[in-house]
Structures are given as structure tokens and as C-alpha cells.
Amino acid sequence: MRNTKGSRLISVFGTRYRWRAQGGDESIYVGIWPENGVGGYIGGRFGYHNTWLPGGEGVLKSAARDHIIVTNRLVRRIIEHAISKHGYDPDVKSKQLDLKALDDVIKWDDAIRGFHLHD
């Protein structure tokens, strides 16, 4: 059984999944697994997609912490993509499904963003 500490729940097509998102140096990593413990783990990552602001003298400055926030809406899209495009079945024992970079295959432009500018 996978560790559920810090994970969130979502139900998609009648199956309950657990998921967790964690920021790294370059990406936000997302892990999803069916609560039944049968189906394989689904993994992938998003870029932060920070907004860049003018910092003076032709330099751009990242508006840190205005990156996308992974929510149930994005996780649902990842699960639906895994099922429709990769034949994922949460009721069949399988290896991990590594979807790699999700930015070009999952709609994220309507994602919630965290806003906090700092110097």
C-alpha cells in the first residue's frame, strides 16, 4: 500500500485516486495512484510557468510564487489523458506510467496561480 500521508483524494469515472504534487528545482511533480492499490502509479510534471516582469536595464525578473497550482481540475485531466491516450486501467495491475512533461498534453492555462511578489 502506498503512503497516503499528505495526499489528496479525487474520484474520476467512479474510481477513487490519491494524488500528491511536489515542487522541485525546475518542475512541479505530480503523482497519482488508485486507492484500490491495484492500478499502476501515474507520474508527470509541469513547468512552473512563472510570469516574467521587467527588472530594469533589460533584465527580466520572475514573479516568484505566481506559478501554477496543481488542483483536482488538473489532476482529473491527467487521469483522463492517461485513460484515453495510454489505455490506463486502474483495475489492472501495471507498471508505473511516466507521462513525463505534461505542459503540452494537459490544458493548464486556466490553472489557479499563487501570487506573491518579492525582491
Secondary structure, 3 states (H helix, E strand, C coil): CCCCCCCEEEEECCEEEEEEEEECCCEEEEEEEECCCCECCEEEEEECCCCEEECCCCCEEECCCCCECCCHHHHHHHHHHHHHHHCCCCCCECCCEEEEECCCCCCCCCCCECCCCCC
